[in-house]
Structures are given as C-alpha cells and as structure tokens.
Amino acid sequence: MTASGSRRGFLLLAGSCAVLLASCSDALPRDSQGALRRATGGTLYVGASENAPWTEFDSPGSVSGTEADLIEGYAARIGASIHWETAAMSDLATMMTDNELDLIIGGLTADTPWSDKISPTRPYQESRGVDGSTEKMVIGVRPGENALQVSLERFLAEEKGEL
C-alpha cells in the first residue's frame, strides 16, 4: 500500500470513528418516556403508601415523613411540583406499570416484592427492621426512566454526604 493509500485509509477510519462518536453524543443515561425532562420545571408524579416514619398521611393529599421530605427536596432541586397519589402499595405498583407515576415511596426495602413493577434505587439508608435485621431502604422509580433514576440517586448520595 502506498503512503497516500495509508493516509486515505487512516482518514476514512478516523472520519468513521468521528461520525460514530457524534451519533453517541446524546446525553446518557436516557429515559424511555422522558420523565426527568417532563418533571424538570414541571410535575413529578409520586405515589405514597402510608408506612410511618417513612410516609404519613396528615390530611387528604398531604404526605409527610422522612421519604416525603427527601422527595420534596429532590423536587425542589429539579424545579418540580409534586402530584401525590396515596394508596396501598399494590395499587401504586399497578399505577407505576400503567405509567401513571414516576416514583413510589413508603418504606420500600432492597428486597421489595415489587421489583418486577418498579426499578429500586440503590439503597440510600439502612434501618433496623422489627426483627433487628438491617434493612436497606430504596425508592421505587418507573422502569426505563434511567435519567430520572440516576438524577434521584445522585441527589440521595449528596444528601447522605457521599458526593
């Protein structure tokens, strides 16, 4: 192969690599349905199941507790208002499957039986269970909403002082 042929091959390879990299330049991770983009400056849809001290219902449409406080802090960070749905966890899991919710709170643990309907965050806190065992607390995110999950997990890590 001649020097000009080598150079032409190299330039063709370099150009192909540049095109390939440019096509991958969209922000990762991505949400399958754009939940983070919609919620930022908009509305975050959160389901809560009563489970003190994580979530408590003071009055209709009013949610408090340690997880509610976390979600309110996260919503403030992304400039979102919160639309609360309060129900039993089984109903919230169905609503999550039907794409009606972005997040679910209510004292979920890493070994949640709802993991086929939600995407649990990485544990953000450990707690003692009633039997004395250590439970790893998580928040449920709509499956496929990867940017939302990463954004929430980053917020939780910052709140815990990990970042």
C-alpha positions in Angstrom: 0.0 0.0 0.0 1.3 3.4 -0.8 1.8 6.3 1.7 -1.2 8.2 0.2 -3.3 5.0 0.3 -2.4 4.5 4.0 -3.2 8.1 4.7 -6.5 7.8 2.9 -7.4 4.7 4.8 -6.5 6.3 8.1 -8.6 9.4 7.3 -11.5 7.2 6.3 -11.2 5.3 9.6 -10.8 8.5 11.6 -13.8 10.0 9.9 -15.9 6.9 10.5 -15.0 7.0 14.2 -15.9 10.7 14.5 -19.3 10.0 13.0 -19.9 7.1 15.3 -18.9 9.1 18.4 -21.1 12.0 17.3 -24.1 9.7 17.0 -23.5 8.6 20.6 -23.3 12.2 21.9 -26.9 12.2 23.2 -26.9 12.5 27.0 -26.8 9.2 28.7 -28.5 7.8 30.6 -31.8 8.3 28.8 -35.4 7.9 29.9 -37.6 5.7 27.8 -40.5 8.1 28.2 -38.8 11.4 29.2 -39.9 11.5 32.8 -36.9 13.6 34.0 -37.3 16.1 31.2 -41.0 16.4 31.8 -40.7 16.7 35.6 -37.9 19.3 35.5 -39.7 22.6 35.8 -43.0 20.6 35.6 -44.7 18.0 37.7 -43.2 14.9 39.4 -45.9 12.2 39.9 -45.2 10.4 43.2 -47.2 7.5 44.8 -47.0 7.1 48.6 -48.2 4.2 50.7 -48.6 5.0 54.4 -45.8 3.5 56.5 -44.5 5.6 59.3 -41.9 7.1 59.8 -41.2 7.0 56.0 -44.6 8.2 54.9 -47.5 9.5 56.8 -50.8 11.0 55.7 -51.8 14.1 57.7 -54.8 15.0 55.6 -56.1 14.1 52.1 -53.4 14.9 49.6 -50.9 15.7 52.2 -47.9 13.4 52.7 -45.2 13.8 55.3 -42.4 11.6 56.7 -38.7 11.1 56.1 -39.2 9.9 52.5 -41.7 12.6 51.7 -39.1 15.1 52.9 -36.5 13.6 50.6 -38.8 13.7 47.6 -39.8 17.3 48.3 -36.0 18.2 48.4 -35.5 16.4 45.1 -38.4 18.1 43.5 -37.1 21.5 44.6 -33.7 20.6 43.1 -35.3 19.9 39.7 -37.8 22.7 40.0 -40.8 20.4 40.0 -44.1 20.5 41.8 -45.3 17.2 43.2 -48.6 15.5 42.4 -49.2 13.0 45.2 -51.2 9.8 44.8 -51.9 7.9 48.1 -52.9 4.3 48.0 -51.9 0.8 49.0 -48.6 -0.3 47.7 -50.2 -2.9 45.4 -52.3 -0.1 43.8 -49.3 2.1 43.4 -47.4 -0.7 41.7 -50.2 -1.1 39.2 -50.2 2.7 38.6 -46.4 2.5 38.0 -46.9 -0.3 35.5 -49.6 1.9 33.8 -47.0 4.8 33.6 -49.1 7.0 35.9 -46.3 7.5 38.4 -42.7 8.5 38.3 -41.7 7.4 41.9 -43.1 5.3 44.7 -42.3 5.8 48.4 -43.5 4.1 51.5 -40.6 2.3 53.3 -39.6 0.1 50.4 -36.6 -2.1 51.1 -34.0 -3.5 48.7 -35.7 -6.9 48.8 -39.1 -5.4 47.8 -41.6 -7.9 46.4 -42.5 -5.2 43.8 -39.2 -5.3 41.9 -40.9 -6.7 38.8 -43.0 -3.5 38.6 -40.5 -0.8 39.8 -36.9 -0.1 39.5 -35.5 0.3 43.0 -32.8 2.9 43.6 -29.6 1.8 45.2 -30.1 1.8 49.0 -30.0 5.3 50.3 -30.1 4.4 54.0 -30.0 1.4 56.4 -32.6 0.9 59.1 -33.3 -1.7 61.7 -36.2 -3.9 61.0 -38.7 -5.0 63.6 -36.8 -8.3 63.9 -33.5 -6.4 64.5 -32.2 -7.1 61.0 -30.6 -4.4 58.8 -32.9 -3.2 56.0 -31.7 -1.2 53.1 -34.2 1.5 52.1 -34.9 2.3 48.5 -37.3 4.4 46.4 -39.2 2.9 43.5 -38.6 4.5 40.1 -40.6 3.8 36.9 -38.7 1.1 35.0 -36.8 2.5 31.9 -36.6 6.1 33.3 -32.8 5.8 33.7 -32.0 9.5 33.7 -34.6 10.1 36.4 -33.2 7.3 38.4 -29.6 8.5 38.1 -30.6 12.0 38.9 -32.5 10.9 42.0 -29.7 8.6 43.2 -27.2 11.4 42.8 -29.4 13.6 44.9 -29.8 10.9 47.6 -26.0 10.3 47.6 -25.5 14.1 48.1 -28.0 14.2 50.9 -26.1 11.3 52.6 -22.8 13.1 52.1 -21.4 10.6 49.7 -20.8 13.2 47.0 
